Amino acid sequence: MKKILSLIFVLVLGVVLVGCKPTGNVVEDHQIKVYTRDTTSGTRDGFFSVIGFKDAVADNTVLVEGYVEVDGNGAMITSVEGDEYGIGYISLSSYLDTDLKGLLYENVEPTEENVVNETYKLTRNFNYAIRDNNETVEGQIIKAFVAYMGTKEGKATIKGADGIVATSASDPSWGDIKSEHPVVEQDNSAVEVKFGGSTSVEKVAKALSADFKGKAGNFTPIHNHTGSGDAFKRVQGSEKDGADKLDIGFASREFKLTDGEALAADTFGKLCTDAIVVVVNEKNTTLTKITAAQLKSIYDGTVTKWEDME
C-alpha cells in the first residue's frame, strides 16, 4: 500500500513539475501586449515613419486589436516595466535610465556612436520653436538660450543628457558670444521662463536650462512637458496666449510647416538627434533584436503571439 501511495505521489509531482513553466521566459503561448504613444507624439511619428507603417502615425484604427495608448515616455516605461509580455518604444535619452531591455534594430545596437555613424536607422531629430517677435525679458533670455545651445558648453550639456550632436573645433564658446546678449548680465532672478513640449526632449531641455540659468542672471526655468503636439500650439499656435503658454517648445519630430504648424521664419531649428529604442520587459528572453518588418507585423496585428517571434 505504501508503495502504491508513493507511486501516486511521484506521478502527481511529475505532472505538477511538467505543468510548471519556467519564469522569466516568454517563449510560450502568450499574446504580445502592444504599447504605443498618442497620435500627437513625435516619438510615435518617428517610430512608425521609419518602420514603414506611416498609416499608423495619426490613425489608431490600423493598429492591432487590444493595443494600449500611453501619453509620454514615462508612462511607456512604467507600462512595459510592469508587463512581462509588453513591447513599446521610447527615446534613447530616456532608455538609459530604465530597467527595460532594448532591442537591436536591424542587427544594430541603439548607441550614440551608431547614430552618428548612421548605421542605426531608427532615429529622429529633436527640434525647438520660440515665440515670434518676443522682445520681452523672457524672449531675450530665450534668444540667448538658443545661441547657447550651439556653443561648446551647450553641446557638452546636450551630450551629457544623452542628446546626440555633432561638434567641431570651430564651435564658439559661450564667452565668445555672450556679449551679443546683454540680458544675461542683469539680475533675472524674478523672471520665469517657460519650457515645454516633447517628453522625449525633457531630459535634454532640463539639463540645458539648469546649466544656463546661472549664466543668464539666475532666471527661473519652468518646465511643463506634455508632448510634441503642444510645442507649436503653445508658442505660436492656438494656445500661445493661454495659461499654458511657452517661451520655447520642443518637438521630437519635424514641425509640419505646411500642415497646421506654420512657424514664423527664424523661430525654429534643430536641437540634436535622438534614437528611438524598441523596448521589452527585462524578463523577455524571446528577443534580442528585431526588424522593421517584424515591428510592423506586431503593430498591425499580423503577429500576435511571442512564440511566433522566434
N, C-alpha and C positions, 0 to 999 in steps of 0.2 A: 504493500500500500504506500509506504514511504517513497519507494522508487517511482511509483506512478505519479505521486504528488510532485516529486522532484522533477520528473519529466515534463509535467504540465507547466510547472513554474519556468523551466528553461525555455519551453516553446513560447509561452506568453511573453517572457522577457525578450526573446528574439524578435517577436513581432513588434514589440514596442520600440526596440532599437532600430529595426529596419524602417519603421514609420517615422522615426525622428530624422528630420532633415538638418544638415549642418547649418548652424547660424552663420550669418555674415556671408552667405552665398546666394546670389540672386539668379543663378543659372537654373531656374526652376520654372514652373508653370505660373508665373506672376505677370500681371498686367504692368506695363510701363506707365508710370504716372507722369504725365506731361505738364510741365510748368512753363508759362510764357509771361512776358511783360504786357502791359496795357498798350493799346494801339497808338498812344501819343509818345511812347518811349523811343528814344534814339537807339538804345541797345537793341530793341526789337527790330527797328528799321534796318540796322546794320546786319543783324543776325540773319533775318530772312532774305535780305537782298543778296548776301554773299552765298548762301547755301542754295540759291536758285529757286526760292519759293516766294517771289515778290508779291504774289496774290495774297499772302498772309500778313503783309506789312500793316495793313489797316483793316483787315477783314477777318473776324473770328469764325465766320461760318465755314471756312475751308479747313479749319483745324480738326484734329481728331476728337471724337466724342469723349467728354469727360475731362478735358483739359482744365487746368486751374490758372486763372489770370491773377498776377500779383502786381503791386504798384510801385516797386522800387527794388534796387539791388539788395537792400537789407531784407525785404520781405522774401525775395527769391532765395537768398542764402539761408534764412531761417526755415523756409519751407523744405528745401532739398536736404538740409542737415537733419531735419526731423522725419524724412521719408526715405526708407531703405530702397524703395523702388522708384524714386523720382529722378527726373532729368530736367535740367534747365540751362540757362546761360547767363553769365554775368561779366562785368568788366574785369579785365586783368588787374587793374588797380584795386578792385575790391576783393578779388580772389585770394591774393597773397595773405590776407588776414583771416582766412576761414579754415575750417576743418574739412572742406569738401575735396573731392578727387577731381582734378582737372584732366580732361582727355586730350590726347594728341589729336590734332585736326589734320587730316590728310597726311598722317605719319610725321607731323612736325609739332614739336613741343611749343606751347604758348609762353615764350620768353621775350624780353625786351630785345635781346640780340637777334632773335629770329624775325621780329617785326622790322627791325632796322635793316636786316639783310634781305627782307622781302620774301623769305621762304614761308613764313606763317601768314596765311592769306585772310584769316577771319579777323579783319581789322576795320576800324572806322576812325574818323577824326573827332577830336573834341574842339568845339568852336565857341565863340563868345559873341555877344551883341550888347551894345551900350545904348543909352538914351540919346536921341538926336538933339543937337543944339542945346546941350545941357551945360550952361555956364555957371551953375551953382557951385558951391564949395564941393559938394558931393561929386558933381560932374568933373570938376578939375582933378579931384583925387583919383577918380576912375581913369581919366586920361593918363595920369602919371602911372597908375597901376598897370594899364595896358602896355605902356612903354617899358615898365619894369619887367614884364613877362618875357621880353626879348633880350634882356641883359644876361651877362654871365651868372649873376646871382639868382636872377629869376629862373633861368633854365636849370640851374642846380637844384633849386627848390622843387621845380616840376619833376625832375628826375628822382629826387628824394621821396616824392609822393607817388612814385611808380608811373608817372606820365612818361611818354616816350617822345623825345625831342632831339633834333639834330643840333649839334654845337659846332662852333667854328672859332678859330683864333681871332677872327675879326669881330666877334660879338662884343658890343660895348659893355663896360661895367656901369653900374648904377652911378658911380661917381662921375663918369664921363657925361652923363645926360641929365642929371637931376636939376641942374641949373635951368633947364628948359621948362621946369615945372615948379615955379616959386611957391605954389600952395603947400608943398611939403615942408617948407621951412617955418611955417606958422604952427601955432598950437591948435590942433584939431581934436582935442580930447572930448569936446562936446558934440562932435559930428558923428552921426551914424551913417554908414554906407551899407547898402543892401545888396547882397549877393544871392543868387538862386538859380533855378533851372534844373538841369540834369542831376539825378542822384549819383550817376556814374562819375561825374566830374567833381562831386562834392569834396572828395579827399584832396584832390589837387587844389581846388579853389580855397579850401580852408587853410591848407599849408601856405599858399601864396599870401593870403590876406594876413595870416598870423605873422609871417615874415616881414611883410611890407608895412604894417601899421606903425611899427617903431621907426621906420624910415620916412614916414609921412605925417608927422605931428601927432601920432598916437590916436588916430581916429578909431572908432568902434565898429568892427565888421559885424554885420548881422546876416546870418545865413538861413535861408529858407528854401531848401531844395526839394522840389515837388515833381520834377520831370522835365524832359526837354521841351514838351509842348508848351510849357509856361514861360520859357526863355523869351520868345518873341512877344507873346501876349503881354507880359508884364514890364517890358522895356519900351516897346513901340506899338504894341497892339491894343486889343480891346480892354486890357486891364492896366494900362500904363499909368492911369491916374487913380487907380483903386487902392484899397487898403493894403493889398499885397504887391504893390509896385516894386520894381527892382531898379537899381542903378546899373547893374550888369547881370546878364543872364547867360547861362552856359547850356549848350546842347551837345549831346553825344551822337550827333548826326549832322548832315548838311542842312542849312536853312533852306526852306522852299521859297526862294526869292520870287518865283513866277507863279506860285500857287498858295497865296494866302499869307506869306511871310515876307512882304516887300520891305526889307530894311533899307534905310537911307544909306547912301554911299559913305564909305569910310567910317561906318559904325559897327562893323563886324569883321571877324577874321578867325584864323586858326590858332588854337592854343597849343595842341600837341596831338599825338596819335595814341590810340589805345587798342589793345587786342580784346576780343570777346572770347571768353573761355566757356566751353561746354562742360558742365559740371554734373556729377552724380554723387550720391551718398558715399561716404568713406567705406561703408561695408560692401559696396558693389564690387564684386570680383569678376563680373562678366566682361567688362570693357576696360581697356587702357587707351584705346584710340577709336576714332570714328571718322566717317567721310561725309561729305556734303550730301551724297545720295542717301546714305543711311539716316541722316538727320531729317531730311525731307520725308522719308518714308515713315519715320516716327511721328513727326508733327502732322502729317496729312492722314495718318491712321492706317497706312498700308501695313505697317508692322506694329503690333500692339503688345507683344509678349517679349520678356527679356530672353527667353530661351531661343527665340528666333534671331537674336543678335549675335549668336556665336559664330 
